[in-house]
Amino acid sequence: MNRNLFYEIRQEKGVTIERLSELTGIPIGTLSKISSGLTKPSYQNMCLIAQALGCSLDDFTDKIDTGISEDERFLLNEYRMLSNHSKGFIKNIIDMQVEISRTHSGETGAGRILECFVPTAINGDGSFHESCTIDIIEVHKIDDGAGDFAVRIVSDTLCPVYFKNDILIMKYSFPVNGETAIFMNNHRMYIRKFFRNEDKIRLVALNDFSRDIELFDLNDFTCVGTVATLLRGNVSVIATDKYKKIFGIRK
């Protein structure tokens, strides 16, 4: 994000840092650091800021016609910040996605192909470690575009909301009040219902014996995705990765 453009857009819209904080839920301190260039905003925060100011992410970057989209430019900038090890990791993911696309793009009547993250275990508090194995699954019961990835429930810990072998179809979006989402904190994923009330956030447990998490902001938590729909029953497993992969992260 170009901080000068950020400042100019705020001035043009007549939106102060304080008002922007009210509109987005982003703490004033975080917005001040973004405005002064002391910190780089997360993708989620950039989306919230753009929505509040009535502009696009592209408006925050220098207008150079490179022939690439706004999302591609953002991904390229993020990629350049990674270590060589992390860049190699991303390349492996891209190779896998390209192979899936090549294998199934020509099939008539084929279902939706998704990555399904499979935790080794789900703890009593509804949490699991971010490192999971991956199944490549084919599902036929969701509309095209309804999900970005999937998560398999591997125990009955979250009964009666979710049961073992349920498939959560996830979308890359931040939840609204009452929606269930997956949040990451300290390499641990939490499946919780999201509620925001004035200046307090509650991540509500799905079972009766786990404690809710109460927060004033989500600086220490990353929203991985929101549950779009639930599939109950068998799905076709096309392949299982031989390695473990860290969950896709959005903050």
ABEGO torsion letter per residue (X at the ends): XBAAAAAAAAAAAGBBAAAAAAAAGBBAAAAAAAAAGABBBBAAAAAAAAAAAGBBAAAABBBBBAGBBAAAAAAAAAAAABBAAAAAAAAAAAAAAAAAAAAAAABBGBBBBBBBBBBABBBAAGBBBABBBBBBBBBAABBBGABABBBBBABAAAOAABBBGBBBBBBBBBBBBGBBBBBBBGGBBBBBBBBBBEABBBBBBABAABBBBBBABAAABBBAEBBABBBBEBBBBABBBABBBBBBBBX
